[in-house]
């Protein structure tokens, strides 16, 4: 039951995966409900509704039913009215500061004892716009002497005269999350709620509603918080502020823990499902590293990803023919994948590019194998000149890029790296490939001037 105030994060994925997995195991029904009744602090984004559905489908968790709370407001009003008529709810006209004093002293506010007729009049005034924001709220009667202050006459409805992105100004009285979700869980026939233990108080508040209305509360399973070392907390509100400040390029920026970002980086949905299923459901807080997700993803992409050469911080190497010193052209036949027998051709002239990291290790007289191409001996490093020799015992084997290579820009979470890659990389748009001795990447865009790849891991 997400609030669509931004894109789904890894934290959201846990709820999607675990709920849908239980529904599959027990041939149940998986419901996606948008709890979007806060147009102020957690203001929804119109795009996020569709993003969540897309993310669910991507994770093999297509909802059996999709519910949007902001489109069902009349249902909540009906039950608000019913609770007033039963004497279990009242309109409170205290300021926040005034009610805080009553709550701390475990005393009822003056409006708690008002009769049903007075409360109905004040409720109608709330709905008609007579009161301004914070002038009136509808409270659920509990026990003002309850040992937990959070359970003392909690707010069910408040006035928010703000435009809602989905329903505009149609409503000005909005239910709190505890009221809306409590009512919906019953109306939708929810049998099992799986959610974070930070919502433990929600169950305690909602049980008052269920007792008053004669309903049976669903079975609730709570899980602990999850912390991924590389990202810390998953606060959608904070991510949204960062995007609005221009700190991130958007919800799919590779630095973000959103599913849109992970998908763009080339993570596979099966890996994310296995990642969360392996955690199980426990109230213990969990701290994990993205390396765990990398490991799951690697098992999947390693058998699929074609291999290519890409050199970061390229340095030009001039090749000299060992026999007569004349330049020539070369064709390297390179395996597309270690487990396959088909090859790709890499054509180059007498100049190739090697990575800056490999160049820094080179010295005169060193023997190097240019993978799939030839063995060379370094004659000079300024400029870098290498003489082709017969294959033998080499000091190191390195990858390279041809003189007709293409410019490649790799977007990593921590930086952007540029270099040169073999031309066939441009044929892998939208695919995850492996840049040998570098890592897995997803080819995001291809143009005449540059190929942009998103680093996976």
N, C-alpha and C positions, 0 to 999 in steps of 0.2 A: 504494500500500500504506500507507494512513494508520493511525495509532494513534488510535482514536476516543476520545480524552480530552477532546474538546470539539468544537464546531462547525467545519465546514470554513471556512478563511479564503481570501483571495485567493491566498495561496501554495499552498493545496491545490488551488484551481481550476486553476492552471497544470498540475499533474500530471494532473488529470482531463481537461482540454481537449486537451493535447498527446498523451497516450497514446491517448485515444479517436479523435483525428483521424488518427493513424498507422494505427490499426486499421481505420478506414473507408477510408483511401487504398489499403491493401493487402489489403482484404477479410480482415482478420485477426480475432482474438478479443480483446476488451477485458475484462480481469479486474480486479475490485475485491477486494482482500484486506485484511482487518483484521488488522494486526500488533499484537495486543492481549495480548501475553504479559508485560506489566509491570504487576502489580497494585499497585505501590508508588509509584514516581516519576512514572509516566505512567498513572495509574489510569484505566481506561476509564469512560465514562458510558454507561449503557444507552440513553439517548435518542439519543446521537450515531451509533449504528449506522444507525438509520432515517434520521436527518438526512442522513448522507452519501449514502445511496441516493436520497433525495428530491432532493438537490442535483445528483447525477449526472443524474438524469432531467430536471431543470429545465434543465441545460446541454446537453441533447440528447446525452447520453453514457451512456445506459442500459447497465449492465454486462451482458455475455453470461454472466458467472458471478460469484457472490459467495462468498468464502471467509472463514471466521472461524477464525483460528489457535488461539484458546483451546479450540475444540471438536475439535482434531486433535492433542492432546498425545501420544496414544499413538504417533503416527507419529514424533514427534521422539525419544521415548524409545527406539523401535526403532533409530533410527540412532545415538543416543548409545551404546547397547549394542553395536552393530556396530562402531563406531569403537574402543571399548574392546577388543573381541575381536581386532581387527586390530592392536592395539598402538599406535594413533594418538591415543588419548585416555586420560587418567588422572584419578583423583580426587585433588585437592590439598587437604591439611589445614592448609596454612600460613595464618596470619593475613594480612590485606591488607598490613600493614606488613612482615611477614617476606618475602612474595613480592616486594614492591617492591624490597627490597634485592637479592634474587637477580636480578631482572630488570635492575636498574641495573648489576650486576656481570657480567651475561651468563652467569650460572651456573644450572645446573639445580637445582631444589629437591629435597629428599630423596625426595619421593613420585614423582618422574618415572620412576624406574627400577623401581618396584614391578611385580610380575608381573601377568598378566591376571587370575588368580584373586583376588588381593588387591584389585585395582581393581573387579572385579565384586562382591565382598563389600561394599566401601565404597559402590559405586553403589546396591546394594540397600538399604543403610542410609540413604542420602540419601532414597530414594523412600519408605521406611517411616516416616520422621520421627525416626530415631535422632539425627541431628545437628540442631543449632539453626542459625538464620540465621548466615551468615558463617563457620561452622565447617568447611564443605566446599564445594568447587565442582568441576565437571568441566571440565578444560582440554583444548584441542586441542594436540597436539604440533606445534610448528613448528620454529623454530631459535632457541635462546636467544641466539645470537650475531648475530641479524639486526640490521642497522643501524637499523631502525625499531623502537623499544621497543614500539609499539602492536601489533606483529605477533608478539611473543614469547609463545608459549603462552597464547593468549587464552581467555577464559572462554566455555564453551558453555552450561553450566547452573549456576544458583545456587538456593539455598533461600530462598523467600519465603513465610513462613507467614502470609499475608494473604488475606482473603476477596476473591475476584474478583467484580465485579458480575454477570458472566454465568454463571460456572460454580461460584461459591461457594468452598468449601474442598475441592473435589474433588482439587486438585493443590497440592503444596507445593514441587515442584521445577520451575522455570520456565526455558525456554530464553532465551538472549539474542537480541536482534533479529538479529544477524549469523548465528547458527546457524539460527534458525527460518526467516528469509526465504531463506537459502541453500538449505535443504532444500526449501522450498515452491517456489522458482523451478524446481527440477528436476522435482518431482512434478507440477506444473501444466503442464509442457511450455513454459515461458516461453522464447521465442526472443530477445526484445528487452526490455531494461530501460532505461527512461528516467527519470533521477532527478538530484538535485542533486549537484554536485561535492563537497559536504561529506561524501558517503557514499563517496568514493573509497577510503578505507581498508577499507570493508566488502567491496568486491570482492577486495582483496588477502587479507583473512582467509578469505573464502569459497572462494577458489581452492585453499586447502589441503584443504578438504572435498571439492571436486570431484576433485582429484588422488587423494586417498585412496580415494574411492568409484568412481573410473573414469568420471566424468561429464564432459560438455562444458559449459563455462561459456557462458551466453548472451552475445549481443552487447550491450554496455553503452554508452549515450550519456549524457553528463553535461551538465548546464547550470549556469550560474553563479547566484549569489544574485540575488534581485530585491528592490529596496528601493523602496517607494512613499513619496515625501517626506512625504505627509500622515499616514502611519501608522508609518513606521519598520519595525522587525522584526515578523514575524508569529509570535510565541511563544504557542501555544495555552495552555501552562501558565500564562504570565503573565496572559493574558486571563481564564483561569478563576479565578485568585486575585483579580483585580480584581472579578469578578462576585460571588465569595463574600464579599468585603469590603464589598459594597454600592456600589462605585464605578460600576457599570453596572447597568442594569435587567434585563439578560439577554443572551443570545447574539445577539439581534436589535436591541440598542441601536444607534441610528444612528451612534454614535461609533466603532463597532467595524468592523474590516476583514473581517467574516465574510460568507459568502454569504447567510446568513439576514437579516443587517442590510441588505445591498445589495438583496436581493429586496424587503424591506419598504419600502425607499426608492423602489422603482420602476425599478431597473436591469433591463434586458432581457438574457436569457441570450445572445442573438446578439451583443450588444455585448461581453460578457465573452469569448466565444469569439474574436471578431475581435481583441480587445485582446491576448490571449496568442498567437494564431497569428502576429500581426504581429511579435512579438518573435523568432520563430524559436527554434532550439535552438543555443545557443553556450555555451562555458564562461566567457565574459566576464560579469562581474557587471554588472547592469543597475540603473540608478536612473531611475525615471519618476515622473511626476506623475499624480494622479487626473484632471487635465485631459485627458489622453489618453483615459481611459475615458469621461469626460464627452462628448468629441467623438464617440466611436463611438456612445454611447447617444443623443445628441441626434439623430443622423441617423435613428435608428429611431423615437423617440418624437415627434419634431417633426411627422411626417406623420400621426400617430394622435391626439395629445392635443388634446382640446377646450379652447377658451379660456374663461376665466372671470375675473371681477373679484374681487380680494381686496385690502383695504387694511390695511396694518400701522400700528399706532399711530393709529387713526382719529380724525379731527377732524370734528365736525359742521359742515356748510355749509347755511345757510338760503337757499333760492332765492326771489327776488322776481320776480313777473311784471313785465316792463318797461313794460307798457301801463297797467294799472290797479292794480298792486300786490297784487292778490288772490292767495291761494295756490291751487294746482291740483295735479292728479296728472299723472304723466308715464308714458309707456311707451316704452322704448328698444328698438329692434330691432338686436341685435348679432350679428355673424357668429359661428357656432360654431367655424369654422376658416377661415383665410384662403383655403384652396384649395377650400372648399365654398360652395355657394350658399344653404344653409339657415340660418335665423336662430333665435336664442333671444330671448325677451322678458324684459326687466327692468322691473318696475313699481316706482314709487316715488312718494311724496308730495312735498311741497315742501322736504323735507330729504334730503340725501345725506351720505355720509361720504367724505372724501378722506384720503390717507395723511399721516402726520405729516411725512414727508420733503418732500412737495409743499407742505404748509401753510407750512413754514419758509421757502419761497422766495416766498410770496405777498406782495403789497403793494397798497395802495389804487390803483384805477384800472387794474389789470392785467386784460388780457383772456385768458380761459382757455376752452379747449374741453373740455367734459366728454364724453369719447368716446361716440359714438352717441346722445348726449342733447341737448345744447344748448351755446350759447356764452354765457358770463357775463362780467360785469365786477365786480371786487371793490369793494364799497362800504365794507366795514369788515372788520377782522380779529379784533376782540375785542368780541362774538362774530363769527364768520366769516359775513358776509352777502354774497351775490352777486346782481346784477340780471341777468335774462335779456335778452340783446340779439340783434340779427340777426347771423348768421354773417358773419365777415369775417377779417381778419388777426389771428390769435391769437398770444400770447406763448408759450404751451405747450399741449400736449394731454395730458390726464391721465385715468387711470381712476378709478373711484369705486365705492361700494357703496350700495345703496338703503336707505331708512329701515326696511324690513322685512327687512334682511339677517340672516344667521345668524352666530353666533360661530364663529370658526375658530382652531384652535391648530395651529401648524406646528412640528413637531419637527425641528430642524436638528442636524447633528453638534456644533456649538459652542454652541447655545442653543435656547430655545423662544421663538417669537414668536407673539403673539396679535393678532387683528384681526377685521374684519367682511368677509364675502363675500356674493355674490349667492345666493339660495336654491337655485338649481338645482345648486349644488356638491354638495348632499346626495344627488343622484341618481347620483353617480359613484363609489359605493363600490367599492373595490379597483382602480379605474382610475387611470392616470397622466394628469393634466391639466396645462395650463399656466396659472398665475396670471399674467396679463399684467403686464409690467414687474417681475416678481418672480422667476419661475423655474418649473421643472417640479416637481410634487409627486405623491405617490400618496395617494389618499384612503383612510385606514386604518380609520376608524370613524365612524359617524354616530349621534348620539343627539338627543333633543329639545333638549338644552342646548348641545351643542358638536359640531363636526366636527373630527376630528383628522386632520391630513395629515402625511406624512413627506416632508421635503425631498429631492429627488433631486439636482438641480444647477441 
